[in-house]
Amino acid sequence: MTVPSQTRQPAPSPASGGGLVHLRRAGVSVLVDGTDPGVPAVLHWGADLGPLTEPELADLGTALRRPARPGTPEGRPVGILPEHTYAWFGLPGLSGHRAGRDWSPRFRRTELRVRDDRDASAATIVVTATDEAARLDLVVELELDPAGLLRLRAELANPPDAEPYQLAGLLLGLPVPPQADELLDLTGRWCRERAPQRSPFTVGSRSRESRRGKPGLDASLLMMAGTAGFGFRSGEVWAVHLGWSGNHRLHAERTPDGEALLSAGELLLPGEIELAPGERYRTPWLYASYGQGLDEMSARYHAHLRRSARVGRRARPVVVNTWEAVYFDHDLDRLTALADAAAEIGAERFVLDDGWFLGRRDDRAGLGDWYVDPAVWPDGLHPLVAHVRGLGLEFGLWVEPEMVNPDSELARAHPEWILGTGGRLPRQARWQQVLDLTHPEAYEYVLGRLDALVREYGIGYLKWDHNRDLIDAGHQPSGRPGVHGQTLATYRLLDTLRERHPGLEIESCSSGGGRVDLGILERTDRVWGSDCIDALERQSIQRWTQLLLPPELIGSHVGSGRAHTTGRTHDLGFRAGTAFFGSFGIEWDLTAATPEQRRELAWWVTLYKRHRALLHGGTVVRVDHPDPALWVHGVVAADRSEAIMAIVATATGTTTNPGPVRLPGLDPDRRYLVRAVAPENAARGLPAPPAWTTGSGVRLSGRVLGHAGLQAPPLRPEQLLLVHLDGD
């Protein structure tokens, strides 16, 4: 977003005593070099270096500074904003120009402010800098939070008396050491999000970009670098994430000079940001985490999200969503019967999915006409809402406010509200186009309709979908690119709606997990992990999505016995045990379930509620087991008094007897009562179950369980066993 800049002041002399700044939190140290008059560099980001005196800091700076490289102007370390002018030949932090000029700025620091005291929740550094020749001003903020998560952002300002500046990109970077010689990122597609891929971190660059107008189903979430073979509990890991819901770039680069950086920033389309005189551009936050293993790295993201959650956010309710139960076939009697069944098994929230608004009998028409369809609902949604609330359930509603079907009253009345360029409409996807929310009248229409629906029906929850990528996303009639503005307008829409309805909760859904980032999660209460609720696929999707998000933010539902998206069949225990480690829900026509299935599902709902505080407040742990067919994961209470683990067979094992599995993250000096708890009577179905799974369980110390472990049960493929550990 461009906003008016403050009046340009004469540049003061560089901050005196800037020197070296050492920030420490939760086992992480960040050493910032402010001795050079330019934008500071980070000399160390990683394991805690312990308390350092000023002389020790000075010696450490001397020890870590690189010598001058042959043939280069000076031996200056690469700054947080990598600059070409200092012989950085990699991806520059700032790209832009002023009518072909001022394309290689050299910023000089004017101030460096530090706040790092016991009363501060985060240690912060704020740097201001200017380039008098290029007439650009820069502010860089760096924060190390109580969990050891580092975040950075920058703001570039064009002074009031300067010519317009064409901004092409503004990225921030952090160094990683030579030991980080392997990269891990994620990719995916519809119904197979978050698939891991590893590669050597050699000389050269690796970029993961999104030009979809959102992160996308193939979004990496994180760019991770680590020591060779790093795992969940081993090796050192450095990772960056960009908290932005539009186009973006995650970048890893190693140069022949020995520099290695992880960087991230918004990916701007050509001509998308022009800073007029007096305007400025602020980057999204870059979130960076270091850890011993992926678990510790991801735990810092989890802690940040839990601390930044809306005040008083309550336990995640058990949801019944109607999509895979009825699809577009809305009928009051059928839906009230489904609500009755939902209440019977212990659900707490009932969400009416797609198909309730004007002309919406399939996905080819109606988007944009956000009025209850009287042909299906002659009395509005009131009879259904009253019935649902009478059962003690909350009521939620599906919407897709950023989209429009050409076959809709809205599109016919206001074609100028649709994003497009070149005097044409973009190619359709799912018979949809995208509303330009930067258009004031379009924005007010969408806000007005959502506000009216929430008020009329007292809606407490919106499932907010976004089912297509942005193509030719320009503002009409100019055709100028509009993804940046569209993203900010979506944020403003969400923020305004929540200001008007403080108790409203919102789920970010985007063809499943296509809009998962810390920008959207500042405004929403959970994400839909994937449109695929096949439990086997979900084991992987949730495993890797949880690198960024804690379990309570990932919607995970129990589907019917035969998966809607894959056709695969699973026992109810495997389906429910998979959904157990998320924001639990049901996506199944319960009226068609047998009485035995409903009783079993009710048992799982009760178990989930019993352990919900643990699942949604504890530390996620994952085991590096040598057999790729056997996965072990779980959650350990913050005080390590309790834990619940899942032993999962994703395929046939390498050996007949899988051998012991270690259970990490426990208090080594505490004794735990270890029992198999689910599926109900699970051990009875095992061929030759281990002795500990029967009877009253075993008592072992956390040290023993972490180093010797438990004999894994010989599970059949696509089965799991839940294990509860109760500390003395």
N, C-alpha and C positions, 0 to 999 in steps of 0.2 A: 504494500500500500504506500502511496506517496502522500505525505502530509507536509504542511508548511514548515520550513526550517526556522530555527531561531536566528535572530540577527547575527551576522558574522562579527566576531570580536577579533581584535589584534591577537596574534599568536603569542602566548607567554613563552618564557624560556622553559626548556625541558625541566621536568620535576626533579628537584634535588634529592639525592639519596635514594633514587629509584632502586638501584642495585638488584639483588636477587631476592625474590619473594618465595617463601616456602609455605605451601598450604598443606594441611594434613587433616584427614577425616577418615575414620572407620577402616584403617588399614591401607589407605591410599595416600601417596604423596604426589604433589604437583610442584615442580620447581620452575619458576618463571624468571627469565633473564631480562631484567630491565636496565642493564648497564649500557646497552646500545641506545642511541637516540631515536631509533626507528620503532616500528611495531614490535613488541616483545616476542621472544621465542620461548618455547617450552623445552627445557633441557632434560627434564625427567617427568614422565607420567607413568606411574606404576606402583610397585610395592612401597609400603611406608618406609621412609628412611630414618625414622626416629627423630627425636628433638635435636636440632642443630643450632649451635651458637653462631654468632655472626662471623667469627674467624673460620669456623668449619664450613659455613655457607660459602665464604669467599674461596676457600680451598677447593670445595666441591665444584664451584663454577669454573675454576682454573682447570680442574681435572677433566671436566666434561666438554669444554669448548673445543670445537674442531679447529685444526690449523687452517691457515689459508690454503686454498686449493690452487695448484699450479694453473696459471693462465686465467685466473679469475680476479676480479678487482679487490676482494677482501675476504677474509675468512669468517663471514658472518653466518650464524645459524639461521635456518629457515624460520621465518616468523609464523605466528598464528595465522596471519594473512600472507601466504607466500607471494613474493613480489619478483617479477622479472628483472627489475632494475638491480637486484642483488645477485644476479647470475643464477636465478632459479629457472631452470629450463623445463620444468614440469608444468602441470596445469596451473595457471596463475590463479591466485585467490580472487583478484578483481579483473574483470574483462569489461571493457567499454571504451567509449571515445566521445569526443566533442567535435563532430564534423571532421573526423579523421585525425584529430589532435588529442593530446592528453591520454593516450592509450597505455602508457607505461608509467604509472605514478610512483613516486618515492615519498612515502609518508614519514613525517618527523613527529615524534611524540611531543605533546604539549603538557600532558599530565598523566600521572599514574596514581590512582587512589586504591588503598587496600583496607578492607575491613575483615579482621580475623581475630575475634575475641570469643570468650566463652559464652557470652550472651547472644552471639549471632548464630542462627540456625545454619547458615551457610557462610563459608569463607568466600569473599568476593574481591575481584580486582576489576577496576574500570579504567580503561586506557582511552585517552583522546589523542588524536593525531591529525595532522593537516599536511597537505601538499600545496604550498603557495603557488607553485608554477602551474599545476594542473587545476588549481582552485577547487579542491575537494576536501571535505572534512570527514573524519572517521571516528566512530566510537566503538570500542570492543568491550564486551562484558564477559567475564569468566566467573563461574560460581562452582564451588565444591560443596556439595550438600552433606547432611549428617550421615548419609549412607555411603559416602565416597563416590557418588555419581557426579561427574563433571559436566557442566553445560556451558555453551558459549553462543553468543550471537553478536552481530555487528550491525551498525547503522551508518549508511553513507549519505552525506548531505551535500547538496549543490547550493552554494550561497546565493542570496537574492540578486546579486549583481552579475551573475555569471550566465553564460549561454547554456542552452539545454544540453544535458549529458545523456547519451544513449548507453544504458546499462545492459550488458550482455550476461553477466554472472557475478556473483559474490559468494565465495565459498571459504570456509575456515578449515584449517587442518591441524592435526596433532601428530607428533612423531611417535614412532614405535622403534624399538631397538633391533639390532641385527638378529637377535634370537627369534624374533617373530617372522618365521620363514615359511608359514603356511597360511592360506586364506580359506575362510569358510563363509559362504553366503547361501541364500535360499532362493529358490525359484518356484514355479508352479503354474497351474492353470485352473480352470473351473473344476471344482470338486477334487482337486489335488494340490491345494495350496501348501506352501512351506516345505518344499522338498530340499534337503541339504545338498550342497555340492562343494567339494574341496579342490584346491589347486595350489601348486607351489607359489610362494610369494617371491618371484624372481625379479630381475631388473626389467622394468617396463611398468605398464599400468593396467588396472582392471577397473572398469566402471560398470555399475549397475544403474541404469537410468529408467525412468518412467516418463513417457510422453502421452499417457492415457488420460490426463486430467485428474488423476487420483493415483494413489500408490499402485493399485492393480493387483490382480490375482497372482501375478508373477513377482510381486514386490519382495525384495530381499529382507525387509525390516531392518536388518543390521548388516554392516560390513565388519567382519571379524578377522583379526590376525592373531596368530599364536605360535607357540613353540611347536615343533614338529610332533604330530600325533596327539595334540591336546584333545582332552575329552571333557566329560561333564565334571569329573572330580580330579583331573590331572592337567598339568601344564599351565603356562601363563597365557592369558587371553586379553586382548584389547579390542574394543568394539565401539562403533559409532552408529547412531540412529538420528534421522532428521525428523523433528516433530512438525510435519507439514503434510497436508492432505491433497496437494496438487502435484504437478510435475516436479521431479527431483533427481538428484544425482548422488550416489554413494561411490566413493573413489578411493582406490588404494594404489600407491605409486612408490616404486623403488628406483632410485637413480644410479647411474654408474659411479657417482661421487660418494655413494654410501648412505644417502638420505632415504628414509622410508616414512611415508605419511599416510594417514587415513584422513579423508576430508569429506565434506558433505555440504550441499546447498541446494537451493531451489534451482530447477532447470527452467530458464526463461526462454520463451519463444522469440523469434526475431522481432525486434521493435516493441516488445511487450512492455518494457519499462523505460520511459523517457523522463528523466528528472528535469522538470522545468525549474527556472530560478526559484530558489526558496523551498524546494521539495527535497524529501529524503526517502530512502528505502531501508527497511529493516529486515534482516534475514530471519527465518525461523530459528528456533533453538536447535543447536546440535547437541545431542546427549551422548556422552562418552563414558564407557565403563571399563574398568580393569578388574580382573579377578584371577585367583588360582583355580582354573577350570571354568567351564561354562556355567556351572551352577552359581558360583560366587559372583561371576560377572552379571548374570541375569538377576540375581537377588538384589542388586543395587537398583535396577530398573523397577523391580517389584516394590521395593521399599519407597522409592520416589512416588510411584503411582498411588500407593496406599496412603502416603502422607499428604499428597495433593488432592485426594478425593474430596468431593463435596462434604462439607461438615455435616455430620450426623447421618451419612449414608448407611442405611440399615442392611441387614443380612439379605442376600440375594434370594428372592422368592422362587419357589418351584413354579415353572411356567408350563401351561398347556397352550401350544400354538396350533391354529386350525389348518395350516396350509396342507400338509400331507394327509390330513383327515378328510377334508372336503374340497380342496382346491377352489375353483370358482363356483361350485355348486352351493350357493348360500340358501338356506332354508331355516326358518325360525325353529321349527320343531326339531330338526336334525341337530342344530347348534345348541339348543337348550338341553337335549339329551346328552350331547358331548360335554357340556358344562356340568351336568349331573355326575357323569362318570369321572370328570376331573376332580370334583369335590370329593367324591368317594375315595379316590386314591391319595388324597391329601395335598392336591395342588393348591397354590396360593394366588396365581394370576392366570387369567384367561385372555388370550390375544386373538382378535379377529383379524385374519390375514387378508390378502388381496381378494377383490371381488365385490366390495360393498358399495362402490360409488357409481355414478351415472354411466350407463352403457357398458359396464365392465363384466362381460360374460366370458371373455378370454383376454389374452394379453395384447390384442391388436387395437384396442379402442379404450377411450375413457380417461387415460392419464391426463391430469390437469383439471378435470371436472370434479373437484373435491366437494361434492354434494352427495348425501346418501340417496341411493337410487330408489325412488318410490315404487318402481315396478317390482322390486324384490322386497323392499322394506316399506310398506305403505304407512306404517306408524313410526318410521325412522328406526333407529337402533334402540330406542327406549325400551321396548319389551325385552330384548336380549340383555341389555345392560342391567335392567332391573332384576332379571332372573339371575344373572351372574352375581350381582352384588348380594342378592338374597341368599345365595349359597355361601357367602363370606369370602368370595374371590374378588380380586381387583380386576379391572377391565382395561385392556390395551388394544391398540388399533395399528394396523399396517398402513404406511403412506410411502409415496415416492415423490416428494415435492419438487425435486429438481428436474423432473422429466415430464414429457408431454407426448401423447400419441397424436400424429397428424389427424387421425380420425377422432377428433374431440371438438367440443364446442369452443374450447379455449384456443386451440390452434387455428380453427377457422376464423375466429374473431380477431386474433392477434398474431399473425404470422411474423410480425416484426419483433416479437418477444423471443424468438428462437435463435440460438447461437448459430452463426453461419458466416461464411466468407465467400468472396468471389462471385457475389450475386446469385448464389445457389444454396440449396440446403445440403447439409452433409448427408452421406449415405446413411440409410436407416440401419439401426441394430435393434433387434427385438421390436420392430415397428415403433421405435421411439426416436425422439429428438430431445434436445436439452434446452430448458428455459434459461434465458439470460437473466440471472438474478441481479446483475448490476443495473438492469433497466429498472428505474424507480417504480413504474407502474406494475411491472411483473413481480417485483419483490413485494410490494404492498398487497397484491392480490394473493400471493402464496401465504404470506404472513397472516393476512386477514382470514383466509379459509382455515388454516390450521388453528389459529386462535379461537375462531368460532366453534370448531368441532370440539376442541378441548374443553371450552366453557360449557357448551350445551350438554355434553355427555359426561362431564367430570372425569375425563380421561386422565389416567395416571401414568400411562406408558405409551410411547410411540416406537414402533419398529420402523426405522427410517431407512428405506432401501435406496439403491443407486445402481441400476442394472445395466448401464452401458458406458463405454469409454467415450471420451470427448474427442471428436474428429472435426477438423475445420472449425475449431471453437473460436469464432470471431464475433465481435460486437457489430450488429447491423446498425446503420447501413455502411459504416466505414470498413468493416472487415478486419479491424485491428485485433490481434490475438487477445484472448480473454480468459485464459485459464487462471492466471494470478488473481484477477478481479473476481472471477466466479468463486474461487476458493475462499477469499475473504468475505464475500457476500454470504456464502453458506455459513461461515462462522458467525457472522452478524445475525443471520436468521435464527440459528440455534440459540445464540446468546439472548436475543430479544425474547424469543418464545419462553425461555427458562426464567428470564426476569419477570415476565408476566405470570408465569405459573411455577413458582419456586419448588413445588413438590413433584413436578413432572420429571419422569425418567425417560431416557431415550437410548435406543440401541442403534449402533452403527452397523448397517447391513449393506453389502455392496456385491450383489451376486454371490453372497457368502462373504469371504474374507478379503474383499478387494479394497477396503478403506480402513486399514489398521495402522494407526500411527498415534504419536503422543499429542499431535495437534487436535485431531478429532476427539481424542479421549479427554481433553480438557473440557469438553462440552457434552459428552455422552457417558453412559453408565456401564455399558458393556458392548462388545462387538459380537457379531455372528461369525463363528470361526470358519464355517464353510457351509455351502448348500448341501454338501455330502455328509450325511449322518450314519453312513456305513461305519460300524464300530472299528473295523480294521483300519480303514483309511483315517478315521478320526484319531486313532492312537498316534499315528505319525503327525498329523496336522496339529494336534494339541501339544505334542511333545516339543515341536519346534516353534510354534507360536508362543509357547511359554518361555522361550528365551527372552522375550520382551515383556509379555503380559503375565500377571499372576492369574491363577485359575478362575477367580471370581469375575474376571472381566471377559471371559470367553464363553459365549453361549454354547451349550453342549446338550443335545436332546436325545432321548430314547425314541427310536423309530419303530416301525413295524418289523415283524420277523424277516421280511424280505425288503432289502434296502431299495428305496425309490430311485436312487441314481445309479446303482451298480448292479442290482438284481441279486446280490449276494445275500445269503441267509445266515443268521446268527441266533444263538440262544439268548434269551432275555438277560441272563446273568452277564454275558459279555457286553451286550448293548448298554445295560444300566451301569455296569462297573466302569465302562469307558466314560459315559456322561457324568459319572460321579465326581470326576476331577475337573469340574468346570462350574459354570453357572447353570445348574441342572434344570432340565425341562423335558417335556414329552411332545413328540410330533407324530401322533399316531391316532387313528380312529379307535378310541377306547370303547366305543359302542360295539365294535366288532371283535373286541378281545374277549377271551373266555373268562369265566369267573376265576379260574386258577391263575391266569395271567394277570388279572387285576389285583388279586391278593399278593402275588409276587411283586408286582410293581409298587403296590402300597408299602410292602416291606422295605423296598429300596428307598422310597421317599422318606420313610421314617428313619432309616439309617443315615441318609443324607442330612436330614435336619439335625440328627443327634451330633453329627460330626462337622456341621457346616462352619462353625466358628474356627475349628482347627484347619479345615481345608482352605478357608478364605482368610486366614490370618497367620498361617505358619510358613515355614521355609520349604520351598520346592527342592526335592532332591531327585537325582537320576543316577543310575548305576552304570558304570562302564563294564559291562559283562562281555566276556570273550565270545559267547555264542550269539550271533546277530539275531537269532530267532527268539531269544529270551530277553525281554525288557523288564526292568525293575525300576519303579518310580514311586514317589509318594510325597507326603508333606509331614514335616516335623514341627511340633509346636514351638513357638518363639522361645519359651523357657525350657524346651526339650523334655518336658514332662510326659509327652505323649506323641504318638505318630501313627499314621496309617499309610500302608504301602500296598502297591499292586504288583503281583508277579504275573507277567503277561506272556503267553506264547503266541507270537505273531505268525509262526510257521512251524514245520517240523524241526526238531532240534538236531544239532550236529551229532550228538550221542544219545543213546537210549536213556541214560541217567544224566540229567543236566548238571548234577553236582551242586555244591553249596553256592548260594548267592549272598553277597555282603550287603548289609543295610547301613548306609552311611548317615552322617549328620546327627547321630544321637549323642547324649551325654555319656562319655566313656566311663564315668564313675557311678552311674545310676543303673539300677537293675530294672528290667522291664519284663512284665508278663506278656508273652507273645502268643497270640491265638489267631487262627484262621476264622474270619467272621463272615465272609461273603464270597461267592453267592451262598445263599442260605443252604446249610448242609452240604457245602461244596466238597468237602473231603470224601463224602460218600460216593461221589461219581468218579473218583480218581482210581486208576489202576495202581494198586500197591502204594497208597498214600504214605508219605513220611510220617513217622510216629508223632512228631510235634503238631501235626494238623488235626489230630484226634484228641479226645479227652479235654483236659483243662489247660493244655498248652504247656509252655516251658518258661522258666525265669532265667534270663541271661543279662549280663551287663552290656552297656552300649559299646564298650571296648571289644568284647567278644563278638558281638553282632557285626561290628564294623570290620573286624579282621578275620574272623573265622566264618561267621555267617550262619545261614540256615540251609538245610538240604532243600533244594527247589523241588516242588512237586512235579511229577511227570504229566504235565498238562497236554491235552490234545491241542492241535492248532486252533487258534482263534478262541481260546479260553483264557480266563484269568482267575486269580485268587487274591482276595483282599486280606491283608494281615493287619491286625491292630496291636499296637505296642503301648502298654500302660505302665508308666514309671512308678516306682515306689515313692 
